[in-house]
Amino acid sequence: MYNPKSLKATEFIDDTEIRESLAYAVEHKDDLDLCMSILEKAALCKGLSHREAMVLLESELPQVREKCFTLAEEIKKRFYGNRIVMFAPLYLSNYCINSCRYCPYHAKNKTICRKKLTQEEIVREVTALQDMGHKRLALETGEDPINNPIEYVLESIKTIYSIKHKNGAIRRVNVNIAATTVENYRKLKEAGIGTYILFQETYNKESYEYLHPAGPKSDYAYHTEAMDRAMEGGIDDVGCGVLFGLNMYKYDFVGLLMHAEHLEAVHGVGPHTISVPRICPADDIDVDEFSNAIPDDIFEKIVAILRIAVPYTGIIISTRESPRVRREILKLGVSQISGGSRTSVGGYADGEAVNRDDEMNSAQFDVSDTRTLDEVVNWLLDLGYIPSFCTACYREGRTGDRFMRLVKSGAIANVCHPNALMTLKEYLEDYASADTRRKGEALIAAEIPKLQNEKVRALVEQHMKELHNGMRDFRF
């Protein structure tokens, strides 16, 4: 029985409820009055139920699609303005004991080069990331209690935070590791992580168990209930996501929203972020096996409806997607993107293997957007966005329900906008190319007058001068 307040995976992600929602959406997809009433509700910025959102996704009426896209752009601007938060993944180890059919880290893959960074190698990787200009990382590891125990992850986090190279510093470390215990989540919280991220891959239990035939990850319930344990362990910012293309996308779209509803119902706060990766080529993986891959137009619609269904949640897109796709969906709801990413272990200091079939390659998947961070920042500036390297909310304790209250009230813009401008100024002073610096300075000059609070505006202007003179790390 469907129960969003239940702590049992098969009850808050109920197969019968999902299938009934899919059937309801098919039955009502041509009901223009219903669709428009759902969109009117969405315009109130209070969110939509999984069933309402599915009706919009199922509908092929051109008026509905157009209104979804227009509204998504409006809501994106209302809550996130023209700010885009920048981050980079850091792969610590690709040792893994799971047998996931879609991941090259699977235990039976004998062609991939297994690597695990030492603490000295982590220093080299993080120094390279700092020299690019990054302030926010997402740690990635395979699941292996021998090679990647929680102690290794905790030590690595401590190392990362300790590295200060030139003006560089990693100010927020998010963590994407396998589902674990409440005790281990408490340790991660104490280590100072930002968001705990875990992709469900698919919410369809039967498909999930087929895709994960062996290893700890094969336990559907343990994996699906991980966010509840993380929150019990004190981590109040969690990030969800599915890998579109593994299962039928409509099923997982509904499941993803049901998971968000569950977190809200039980913990009073939904996911801090939702990621929307699509499956792509990787070593020892036949991507043709996954025939559910979704075309770009459907992908764009998914992002738009997620934005209006969960208006307060950050949406993340990675370098799996091409620059063209990333450009289209930025305006539809995405608030965080990676830049200059490497998906191999040691890829920043040593460089990525150019041949994906090379036995020495340790990458998890192919990158479609291969531009440098500076090229991505330059591109965002051309599009009128503020590339933000801000980590202030995490460091000021604005997390969980406190963060969501500020977002829902609109007050978050009073800190996010100036913080974005000041961290962009840091990037321009320390790392930007001449062309990027010129464009960034012009954007900052145009944005400062838009700060409505006179005291904040005056302080930002003062800090801009201080940043130019060598001072760093101002925040509201």
N, C-alpha and C positions, 0 to 999 in steps of 0.2 A: 504494500500500500504506500502511495506517495505521501511523504511527510518531510517537508523541508527542515523541520526542527529536529529530526532524528539524527543520531550520530552514526547510523548504520548506512553504509554506502548504497546498498540496493534499495534503500527507502528514500533517501534524498535525491538519488539518481535512479528513478523508478522507470523501468523499461516500458511498462504499460502506459504510464503517463506520457512518456516521450512519443510512443506510437499513436496514442490518442491525439496528442497535440499535432503531430504530422498529418493525421487524417483530417482533423478539424481545419487545418490550414488549407489542405487541398479542397475541402468542401466550400470554403469561404474565400478562396483566392480571388474570385471575380466580383466579390461584393464590395463595390467602390465605396458605398456609404460606411461600411464597417471599417475598411482600411483607412478612410479619411478620419473617422472618429478615433482610431488608434493613434494616428499621427497627431491629431489635436491633443490627445493625452500626452504624447511624447513631447510636444512643444512646451508643456508645463515643466519639463526638466525634472520630473520625479521618477523617470524610468518606466519600463514596460515589463510585463510578465513574459515568461518564455513562450507562452502560447500566442500572445499578441505579437511578439517579435517574429514568430514563425509565420504568421499570416502575412506579414509584410514581405518576408523573404520569399515565400511561395508565390506571391502575387506577381503576375507578369504584365499588369496594367501599366502603361507608360506613365500615367499621372502619378501612380504610387511610387514608382522608381524615382521620378524627378523630384517629388516632394521629400522622399527619404534622403536623397543626396543634398538637397537644399537645406533641410532641417539639420542634417548631420554637420554641415559646414557651419551653420549658425551656432549650434551647441558647442562645437569645437572652439569657435572664436569666443564664445561667452565664458567658458571655463578655463581655457588654456591660451587664449589670445593667439598671438603669432609666434609663440615660443615652442621650440623643439629641443628636448633634452637629449644630450649626446652621451653615449656610453660605448664600451668595448667589452667583448667577451675575453676571458683569459682561461685557456685550457691548461689545467694543472697536470692531468694524467688521463690516458686513454685505456688504462687497465680496467677490465670489466668482466664480471662473471655471469652476466645475463646473456640471454640468447635472442634479443630483440631482432626480429626478421628484417627491420627497416634501417638498422643502425650498423655502421661499419665497425663499431667497437665490440660487436657481439663476440662471445667467447671463442667461437669456432673459426673466426677469421684468422687465417694464417699468413695473409699477405700484408696486413697492416703492421707498421713498425710500432711496437709498444714503447711508450715513453712515459716517464714520470719526472717532473721537474724537482731538482734539489732546491733547497732554500737559496743557494747561491745562484742557481739558474732563474729562480723567481725574481731575484734582485735584478738580473739582467733584463728579464721580460718587462718588469714594471718600470725600470728606468727607460726602456725603449718606449713604453706607452706614455710615460710622463713627458718624454721629449717630443712626442706627437702633440701633446696638449690635453690628454685625457685626465679626468678627475674621478670618474665613476667606472667601476668594473663589475662584471658579472662572472663569478668563478664557476667553472665547469669541470666536472670529473666523471669518470665512469664509476660504476659501483663495484668495489673490490675491498672487502674488509681487511685483506692482508696488505695490499699496496696503497689503498686510499682510506685508511681508518679516519675516524673523526679527529683524532689527535693530529694527523697530518694536515687536515683542512684548517684546524684551529691555529696550528703553527704557521701555516701559509698566510692566513689572514693577519696575524701579528706581524709577520715579515713585511707584508704589503703596506700596512699602515705606518711602518717604521721608516720607509724609504722616502727620503727627501733629496731630490736631485735638482740642483739649480733652483728654479722657482717652482718645481713640480711637486705635487703631492696627490695621492689617491685619497679622496675624502669620503668616499662611500663605496663599500664592498657589498654587492648583492651576491647571493649564493644560490646556485642551481645544482643541487646534489640529490641523490636518491632519497626516497622516503626513509625516515629514520624514527628514532624514539623521542618521547617527550624530553627525556634527560638530555639527549644530544641537541635538541632544539634549544634547550635552556643554555647549553654551552655556546651555541652559535650566537644567541642573543647577548650573552655576556661578552663575547668576542667583539661585539659592536657591528654586526652585520646590519645592512639596510633592509632589503626585501628578501624573503625566502621564495624562490621560484621553483615550481615543479609543474611540468607539462603532463597532462593526463594522457596524451597521445590520442586515445579514443575513449569515449564513455560507454560504448557498446561492450558489455561484459563478455559476450561470446567472441567478438572480434578481438578484444583486448587479450583474452587468454590464448587465442590462436597466434597473435603477434608476439606474445611473450611466453614461449613454451617452457622455458626453464630459467632458473635463477630467482633471486628474491623478488624481482619486479613482476614475476608471474602472479603474485597475490593481488588480485584486483582490489579487494576491500582494503588491504593495508595501504596500498598506493593511493586510492581514492580518498581515504580518510586522513591522509597526511597533513592537510592544511589545518584540520581540527587539532591534531597533536601539536603542530607548530604554534598555533595560537595558545594552546594550553601551556606551552613552554615559554610564553611571553613574547613571541614574535607577532606583532600586530599588523605588519605589512607583509602580505603574501601575494604572489603573482601566479595566476592560472594560465592555461593555454592548451590547445589541442594541435596536433600535427595534421592539418587538412590534407587529405589524400589517402590516409590509412583506411578510413571507414567512410560511409556515406556522409557527406558534409552536413546535410540537414539534421541528421540524428545528433551529430556532435555539436552543432550550433545550439540545439535545444539543451543538450546536456551541459554545455558550458554555462549557459544562462541559469540553469537550475542549480549548478554549483555555486554561482554568485548569490543566488537567492538563499541558498542554504547557509552560506557564511554570514549573510546579513541577518537571517532569522535567528541563528544560534549565538553569534558573537557580536552582533550589532554593527558590524562593518563588513562590507563586501571586499572583493579582491582589490588590492592597491593597483595592480596592473593586469591586463590580459594580453597575451602574446598570440599572434596569428601566423605562425610559420606554415609554409606549404612544403610537402616532401619534394626533395630534389636529388640529383645524382650524387652517389657516394661510392667509395671503394667497396667492392664485394657485395653490392646491393643492386638488384635488378629493379630499377624504378618502374619498368613496365609491369611488374607484378601488381603494382598498386594502381589499378585502373580507375580509381575514384578521383583522380586529380581534377581540380576545379579550374575552369578558365578564368581569365582576368576579370571579365565583366561580372561574374558571380562573386569573385573574391572582393571586388570593390563594393558590391552590394552588402556582403557580409560585414565588412568594416563599417560601412555607413550605418547599418542597423544596430550593430554593437554599440556604436557611439550614442545613438538615441535611446537604446534600451538600458545602458549603464552609463549615464552621462558623466558621472564623477570619476570613473575609472580610467587610468592611463592605458593607452593602447600602444603596443610595441611592435615595430617591424624591423626585421634584421636584414643583413646583406644577402640573405637567400634571394631576395627580390631584386629585379633589375632597377636601374635608375628611373626608367619610364614608369614602371608600376609604382615605385616609391613616390614619385612626384604626384601621381593621380590620387593615391590614398592618403597622402599627407593632409590634404584639405578636408578629407572625409572623416577624420577622427584620430589619426595617429598623433601621439604626443611624445614618443621616444623613438630614436633610431640609433643604430650602431654606425660607426664610421671607421674606415681603415682597418676593418676586422680581419683577424686570422683565426681559422678554425682548427689549426694544428697545434700540437703541444710544442712549445718553443718557437712558434711562428713569428713572433715580433722581433726577437733578437737575431734569429738565424735566417728568417725569411721562409716563405712557403714553398714547398716543392711544386715545380711548375707542371709536372706530369702526374696526374692523379692516379695513374696505374703504377707509378714508381713504388717499389716495395718499401722505400724509406718514407713514404708519405704517411703522416699521422693525422690528417684532417678528418673531421667528422662529416663534412659535406662540402660541396662546391659552393663557392661564393659567386654570386651574380654581379654584385656591385663591388668592383675591385678598386674603386677610387681611394686615394689617400684621405686622411681626415681633413686636411686643408682643402682638398678639392670638394669634399662634401660640404664643408662649412661655406666655401665660396659659392657653391650651387644653392645652398639654402638662402644665403644673402641675396642672390639674384632673384629668388622666388619671393622675397619679402619676409622671410622668417628670421627670428632671432635664435641662432644656435646657442643653447644654454648649457653651461657646465655646472649649474647650481646643484649643491647638495645640502642647502641650508635647512630644509625642513627636517631631515633625518638628524642633523647635528643639533638642532634646536628643540628636538623632542616633539616636533609636529608630525606625529605618525598615527596610524590607526584611526580611531574615531575622532581624535582631535583634528587630524588632517582633513577627514571627510566633512566635519562640521564647518571648517573654514572654506572648503571647496563649495559646499552646498550654499553657503551664505554669500559667496562671491568675494569674501574678504581675502582669500588666498592671493588674488591678483595684486594686492597691496604689497606683498612681499616677493612674489614670483617675478613680477615684471622688473623691478629694480635689481633683484638678484641676478636675473638672466643677463641684464645689460652689464652689470659689473663683472660677471664671470666671462662674458664675451670680451670685455675690455682686457681682462687678464690674458686671454688667448691671443688677442691681437698684439699685445705688447711682447709676449714671450715666444710665440710659435708661428704666427701667421706669415704667409708670403706677402710681398708688397701689395699685390692686387687685392688679396683678401683683406689686408689691413685697411686699404683705402675704402673698400666697400663697407667694411664693418664700422669704421669711424663715421661714415655718412649715415648709416642706419642708426647708430647710437644717437647722433645729433638730432635725427628726426624723431626718435622715440622718447627722449628725455622730456620734451615739452608735454607729452601725453600723460605723464605721471600726475595724477590729480591732486595728491596731497602735497602741499607746498613745502612742508618740512622735509618730507621724503625726497622731493625733487632737489631741494637745496643740498641735502646730504649726499645724494647720488652725484651731483655735480662736483662737490668737494672730493668725494672718493675717486672720481674719475681722474682728477688732477693728482691725487696721491698714488693711484695705480700707475700713472704715467711716470711718476718719480720713483717707482720701485717698491712701494708698499703693496701688500697682497692680502687676500682673504677677508674682504669686508662682506658682511651679510646682514640682512634684516631677519 
